[in-house]
Amino acid sequence: MRSPLVRGLVGSVVVAFASLVTSVVPPSSWVASFPITSDLRATLPGRMVGLSFMVAGLGLLAWAWLSTGRQVLAGQRPPLLRMATYWSLPLLLIPPLFSRDAWSYAAQGALVAEGFDPYAVGPGALSGHIIEAVDPMWMQTPAPYGPLPLAYGGLMAKLTMDPYVLMLAHRLLAVVGVILIAWAVPRLATACRVDPVFATWLVVANPMLLTHGIGAAHNDMLMLGLACSAFALALTGHWGTAAVLAGVAAAVKLPGGLVAIAIAAVMSPLAGRMQRVASLAIAGALSVLSLVTVGALTGVGSGWLGALDVPGLVRSPFSIANLVGGATSGILGWLGEDTAAEQSLQIIRLAGMLLAVTVIAVLSLRSSIHYAARAVGIALLTIVLLGPTAHDWYFLWCLPFLAVARPGRRVTTAITAISLIFTIAAPLNSSLRGATIPILTTTALVLVIVAPLLNRARTLLAAPRPTVGV
């Protein structure tokens, strides 16, 4: 497997077969009764075999990505889009990787199809096969997503109530998002005077994007693809269309609307502060109007704004506000201040969001066209780190924007290291909650594979980067 394309394809195939053992699936689906893998799924040793192959496959995919990066940094031009396509193909029909969110998407679409308000009730209002694989944590919670994916899910659910087919329909949205990212990133990179081949390698061929985006079928990919496309359109002078598209991105998940920062910078590249405020107001108004229009046209409405706190039910360790709030709450509880302990987490989360809003406001007013991509990337990263919760795939939000913002060696190294860790360690997610032996074993496997890959990344990025002349 000297060829990175072949090595990555083999790794992706291994991941696909391992998912038949490790992924949560409805007991009524074909995967649950698939020969051999169904027997492995039924026992702890069998599941550990599946986890071992999963981590090994992810390691091969990450190794292939780093080897391709070595070619790019040496000035070569490997067929990155073809490679990313081949690496993605084995992931198209498999069960969702690392997360059960796609099963929630299917159930929420069924709620729409059955006439329920998905912003008032959770999947628990349904019965039957459609909710078999939904995480119990989300069974009674309303949908925190925008009207676009819910309306699409409702349309698909009117055609079939098979949860597996509906999951695949939502994966199609993720694929569309990745295609939009692949279209926009080289254009953004060229406009920002970054080598488009380098940016495409860092973003589009990134195993974290492929496995978490396509493999896990997260609707974050559609949000991100629309946001990147909006920025690319703004750079061609179509900032009005770009602002409308930013509103459509927000209609998937609200953070997508932050691309309006870049659109405003494009509208008034040499303007003073008051002109920038006016540009932000115009771009923001068009985006909000687009968002409200999508809710009205789909019939889903805007009730999702009241459910934005639902993801905060998970106390993610990636959120700084969660870490500080959890530590403060634990100390106060140990001191016997139970009431203060209960309130401290919420107070610190609120402080984190206020700080995030302040940072975004400053970025909105001070970003120029040359630093617009960086401003959006930092704004999204701020939301992830200071927000009430953060999952590993949330870091994909800022990836395209930081990758085209003339990243230095330190930023590139950080992006590469985070991508490797969040790819290889992805099986250590909520689906392993409470499973001590799988967690310890998988952690050991991750450490064994991640360490040499990180060392390879360090030597890789020590080489000089190619530049692009524009």
C-alpha positions in Angstrom: 0.0 0.0 0.0 2.7 2.5 -1.0 0.1 4.6 -2.8 -1.7 7.0 -0.3 -4.9 6.7 -2.4 -4.9 2.9 -2.0 -3.9 3.1 1.7 -6.7 5.5 2.5 -9.2 3.5 0.5 -8.2 0.3 2.4 -8.5 2.2 5.7 -12.0 3.5 4.7 -13.1 0.0 3.7 -11.9 -1.4 7.1 -13.8 1.4 8.9 -16.9 0.6 6.9 -16.9 -3.1 7.9 -16.0 -2.3 11.5 -19.0 0.1 11.7 -21.3 -2.9 11.1 -20.1 -4.1 14.6 -19.5 -0.9 16.5 -22.3 1.5 15.3 -25.7 1.6 17.1 -28.4 0.5 14.7 -32.1 -0.2 14.9 -32.6 -3.9 15.9 -35.1 -4.2 13.0 -32.6 -3.0 10.3 -30.6 -5.3 8.0 -27.4 -4.4 9.8 -28.6 -6.0 13.0 -28.9 -9.4 11.3 -25.9 -9.2 8.9 -23.9 -12.4 8.9 -20.8 -12.6 11.1 -20.9 -8.9 12.2 -24.2 -9.6 14.0 -22.5 -12.3 16.0 -19.6 -10.1 16.9 -22.0 -7.3 17.9 -23.7 -9.6 20.4 -20.6 -10.2 22.6 -18.1 -7.9 24.3 -15.1 -9.7 22.8 -16.7 -9.3 19.4 -17.3 -5.6 19.9 -13.7 -5.2 20.9 -12.6 -6.8 17.7 -14.8 -4.3 15.8 -13.3 -1.4 17.8 -9.8 -2.6 17.1 -10.4 -2.8 13.4 -12.2 0.6 13.5 -9.2 2.3 15.1 -6.8 0.6 12.7 -8.8 1.7 9.7 -8.9 5.3 10.9 -5.2 5.1 11.4 -4.6 4.0 7.8 -6.8 6.8 6.6 -5.0 9.3 8.6 -1.6 8.0 7.5 -2.7 8.3 3.9 -3.7 11.9 4.5 -0.4 12.8 6.0 1.5 11.0 3.2 -0.5 13.1 0.7 0.3 16.2 2.6 4.0 15.4 2.2 3.5 15.4 -1.6 1.6 18.7 -1.5 4.3 20.4 0.6 6.9 19.1 -1.8 5.2 21.0 -4.5 3.4 18.1 -6.2 -0.2 18.2 -7.2 -1.9 14.9 -6.3 -5.5 14.4 -7.4 -7.0 15.4 -4.0 -10.7 15.5 -5.0 -10.5 12.1 -6.6 -8.7 10.8 -3.5 -11.3 12.3 -1.2 -14.0 10.8 -3.3 -12.5 7.3 -3.2 -12.0 7.5 0.5 -15.6 8.6 1.0 -17.3 5.9 -1.2 -17.1 3.1 1.4 -18.7 5.4 4.0 -21.9 6.2 2.0 -24.1 3.2 2.9 -22.8 2.2 6.4 -24.4 2.9 9.7 -23.6 6.3 11.3 -20.1 6.5 12.7 -19.3 7.6 16.3 -22.7 9.3 17.0 -26.4 8.5 17.0 -27.5 12.0 15.9 -28.5 10.7 12.4 -31.1 8.5 14.0 -32.5 11.6 15.8 -32.6 13.4 12.4 -34.7 10.6 11.0 -37.1 10.6 14.0 -37.4 14.4 13.9 -38.3 14.3 10.2 -40.9 11.6 11.1 -42.4 14.0 13.7 -42.9 16.6 10.9 -44.4 14.1 8.6 -46.8 12.9 11.3 -48.0 16.5 12.0 -46.1 17.0 15.3 -44.3 20.1 16.2 -40.6 19.0 16.5 -39.9 22.1 18.5 -42.5 21.2 21.1 -42.1 17.4 21.4 -39.3 14.9 21.1 -39.0 11.6 19.2 -40.6 9.9 22.2 -44.0 11.0 20.8 -43.5 8.4 18.1 -43.4 4.6 18.3 -42.1 1.8 16.3 -38.9 1.2 14.4 -38.3 4.9 13.8 -37.1 5.5 17.3 -35.3 2.2 18.0 -31.8 3.7 17.7 -32.4 7.2 19.0 -30.3 8.1 22.0 -32.5 7.9 25.1 -31.0 11.3 26.2 -32.8 13.0 23.2 -36.0 11.0 23.3 -38.0 13.8 25.0 -36.1 16.8 23.9 -37.2 19.2 21.1 -35.1 19.6 17.9 -32.4 22.3 18.2 -31.9 22.4 14.4 -33.2 24.9 11.8 -36.2 24.4 9.6 -34.3 23.3 6.5 -33.2 19.8 7.6 -36.4 19.2 9.5 -38.5 20.1 6.4 -36.3 17.9 4.3 -36.6 15.1 6.8 -40.4 15.5 6.9 -40.5 15.2 3.1 -38.4 12.1 3.1 -40.5 10.6 6.0 -43.6 10.9 3.9 -42.0 8.6 1.4 -40.8 6.0 3.9 -40.6 5.4 7.6 -37.6 3.1 7.4 -35.1 4.6 9.8 -32.1 3.3 7.8 -33.3 4.8 4.5 -34.1 8.1 6.3 -30.6 8.1 7.8 -29.1 7.7 4.3 -31.3 10.6 3.1 -29.7 12.8 5.7 -26.2 11.5 4.8 -27.0 12.8 1.3 -27.4 16.3 2.7 -23.9 15.9 4.4 -22.5 14.8 1.0 -24.0 17.9 -0.6 -22.3 20.0 2.1 -18.9 18.5 1.5 -19.3 19.1 -2.3 -20.0 22.7 -1.6 -17.0 22.9 0.7 -14.8 21.3 -2.1 -16.1 23.9 -4.5 -15.6 26.9 -2.2 -12.3 26.2 -0.5 -10.0 26.5 -3.5 -11.7 29.8 -4.5 -11.4 31.2 -1.0 -7.8 30.1 -0.8 -6.9 31.8 -4.1 -8.6 35.0 -3.0 -6.7 34.9 0.3 -3.3 34.2 -1.5 -3.0 30.7 -0.1 -2.1 27.7 -2.2 -5.5 26.2 -3.2 -4.0 22.7 -3.3 -2.7 23.0 0.2 -6.0 24.3 1.5 -7.9 21.5 -0.3 -5.6 18.9 1.3 -6.0 20.5 4.8 -9.8 20.7 4.5 -11.5 18.5 1.9 -9.2 15.4 2.1 -9.1 15.7 5.9 -10.1 12.4 7.5 -11.9 14.2 10.3 -14.2 15.9 7.7 -14.8 12.7 5.8 -15.5 10.4 8.9 -17.4 12.9 11.1 -19.0 14.7 8.1 -20.0 11.9 5.8 -19.6 8.9 8.0 -21.5 10.3 10.9 -23.9 12.2 8.6 -24.0 15.4 10.6 -26.0 18.2 9.2 -23.2 20.5 10.2 -21.7 19.7 6.8 -24.6 21.3 5.0 -24.4 24.4 7.2 -20.6 24.7 6.6 -20.9 24.1 2.9 -23.5 26.8 2.5 -21.5 29.3 4.7 -18.3 28.7 2.6 -20.2 29.1 -0.6 -21.8 32.3 0.7 -18.3 33.7 1.4 -17.0 32.6 -2.1 -20.0 34.3 -3.8 -19.4 37.5 -1.8 -15.8 37.6 -3.1 -17.2 37.6 -6.7 -19.3 40.7 -6.0 -22.6 39.0 -5.4 -22.8 40.0 -1.7 -26.6 40.2 -1.7 -27.0 36.6 -2.9 -24.2 35.7 -0.4 -26.2 37.3 2.5 -29.3 35.3 1.5 -27.2 32.1 1.4 -25.8 32.9 4.9 -29.4 33.0 6.1 -30.0 29.6 4.5 -26.9 28.3 6.3 -28.3 29.6 9.6 -31.6 27.8 8.7 -29.6 24.5 9.1 -27.7 25.5 12.3 -27.5 29.0 13.7 -23.7 29.4 13.7 -23.6 29.3 9.9 -25.0 32.8 9.9 -21.7 34.1 11.3 -20.3 34.2 7.8 -22.1 37.5 7.5 -19.0 39.0 9.2 -17.0 38.2 6.1 -19.7 39.3 3.8 -19.8 42.7 5.5 -16.0 43.0 5.1 -16.4 42.3 1.4 -19.1 44.9 1.1 -17.1 47.7 2.6 -13.4 46.7 2.4 -12.0 50.2 2.9 -14.8 51.8 5.0 -14.7 53.3 8.5 -16.4 51.9 11.5 -19.8 53.4 10.9 -19.8 52.2 7.3 -18.9 48.7 8.6 -21.8 48.8 11.0 -24.1 49.7 8.2 -22.7 46.9 6.1 -23.2 44.4 8.9 -26.7 45.7 9.4 -27.6 45.2 5.7 -25.9 41.8 5.5 -27.5 40.7 8.8 -30.9 41.9 7.8 -30.8 40.0 4.5 -29.6 36.9 6.3 -32.3 37.1 9.0 -35.0 37.7 6.3 -33.7 34.7 4.5 -33.8 32.6 7.7 -37.4 33.6 8.5 -38.5 33.0 4.9 -37.1 29.5 5.0 -39.0 28.8 8.2 -42.2 30.2 6.7 -42.0 28.5 3.3 -41.2 25.1 4.9 -44.0 25.5 7.4 -41.7 24.5 10.2 -41.5 27.9 11.7 -38.9 29.4 14.0 -39.7 27.6 17.2 -36.2 26.0 17.1 -34.8 29.2 18.6 -36.3 28.2 21.9 -34.6 24.8 21.8 -31.1 26.0 21.2 -30.2 25.1 24.8 -30.9 21.4 24.2 -27.3 20.5 23.2 -26.2 22.1 26.5 -27.6 19.1 28.3 -24.3 17.4 27.4 -21.4 18.6 29.6 -18.7 18.4 27.0 -15.1 18.6 28.1 -14.2 20.5 24.9 -16.1 23.6 26.2 -14.0 25.9 28.4 -17.2 27.2 30.1 -18.1 23.6 30.9 -14.7 22.8 32.3 -14.6 25.9 34.5 -18.2 25.6 35.5 -17.9 21.9 36.3 -14.8 22.5 38.4 -16.4 25.4 40.3 -19.6 23.4 40.9 -17.6 20.5 42.2 -15.6 22.7 44.6 -18.7 24.4 45.9 -20.4 21.1 46.3 -17.5 19.7 48.3 -17.6 22.8 50.5 -21.3 22.1 51.2 -22.7 25.0 49.1 -25.2 22.8 47.2 -27.4 25.6 45.9 -24.5 27.7 44.7 -23.0 24.6 43.1 -26.1 24.0 41.1 -26.2 27.6 39.9 -22.5 28.1 39.2 -22.4 26.0 36.0 -25.3 28.0 34.5 -23.7 31.3 35.5 -20.3 30.5 34.0 -21.9 29.2 30.8 -23.8 32.5 30.5 -20.6 34.4 31.1 -18.9 32.3 28.4 -21.6 33.1 25.9 -21.4 36.8 26.7 -17.7 36.7 26.2 -18.2 34.9 22.9 -20.7 37.6 21.8 -18.2 40.3 22.7 -15.4 38.7 20.7 -17.7 38.3 17.7 -18.8 41.9 17.9 -15.1 43.1 17.9 -14.3 40.8 15.0 -17.3 42.1 13.1 -16.2 45.7 13.4 -12.4 45.3 12.9 -12.1 42.6 10.3 -10.9 43.7 6.9 -11.3 41.8 3.6 -7.8 40.4 4.0 -8.7 39.0 7.4 -12.3 38.2 6.8 -11.8 34.4 6.7 -9.7 34.5 9.9 -12.4 36.5 11.6 -15.1 34.0 10.8 -12.9 31.1 11.8 -12.1 32.7 15.1 -15.7 33.6 15.7 -16.8 30.0 15.1 -14.0 28.7 17.3 -15.0 31.1 20.1 -18.6 29.7 19.9 -17.2 26.2 20.2 -14.9 26.8 23.1 -17.0 29.2 25.1 -20.4 27.9 24.3 -22.5 25.6 26.6 -21.4 22.5 24.8 -19.0 21.3 22.1 -18.5 18.0 20.3 -15.4 17.0 18.5 -17.0 17.5 15.1 -17.9 21.1 16.0 -14.2 22.0 15.4 -15.0 21.4 11.7 -16.9 24.7 11.7 -13.8 26.8 11.7 -11.6 24.5 9.7 -12.2 25.9 6.1 -12.0 29.5 7.2 -8.7 29.1 9.2 -7.2 27.0 6.5 -7.6 29.7 3.9 -6.6 32.6 6.3 -2.9 32.3 5.6 -2.2 29.9 8.5 1.3 29.9 9.8 3.2 26.8 10.7 1.9 26.8 14.3 -1.7 27.1 13.2 -1.3 24.5 10.5 0.4 22.1 13.0 -2.4 22.7 15.5 -5.1 22.0 12.8 -3.3 18.8 11.7 -2.8 17.5 15.2 -6.4 18.2 16.2 -7.6 16.5 13.0 -5.5 13.4 13.7 -6.6 13.1 17.3 -10.3 13.7 16.6 -10.2 11.1 13.9 -8.4 8.3 15.7 -10.1 9.0 19.1 -13.6 9.3 17.5 -14.8 5.9 18.8 -14.4 7.2 22.3 -17.8 8.9 22.1 -21.1 8.7 24.0 -21.9 5.3 22.5 -19.3 3.9 24.8 -20.8 5.6 27.8 -20.3 3.4 30.9 -18.5 0.6 29.0 -15.2 0.6 31.0 -13.4 -2.2 29.2 -14.1 -0.9 25.7 -13.1 2.6 26.7 -9.8 1.6 28.3 -8.9 -0.8 25.4 -9.8 1.8 22.7 -7.9 4.5 24.6 -4.8 2.3 24.5 -5.2 1.6 20.8 -5.7 5.3 20.1 -2.5 6.2 22.0 -0.5 3.5 20.1 -1.7 4.8 16.7 -1.8 8.6 17.4 1.7 8.9 18.8 3.6 7.9 15.6 1.2 9.8 13.4 1.7 13.0 15.4 5.4 12.6 15.2 5.1 12.1 11.4 2.9 15.3 11.2 5.6 17.2 13.1 8.3 16.3 10.7 6.0 16.8 7.8 5.1 20.4 8.7 8.7 21.3 9.4 9.2 21.5 5.6 8.7 24.8 3.8 5.2 25.4 2.4 4.6 26.2 -1.2 3.3 29.7 -2.0 0.8 30.9 -4.6 1.3 33.9 -6.8 -1.8 35.9 -7.6 
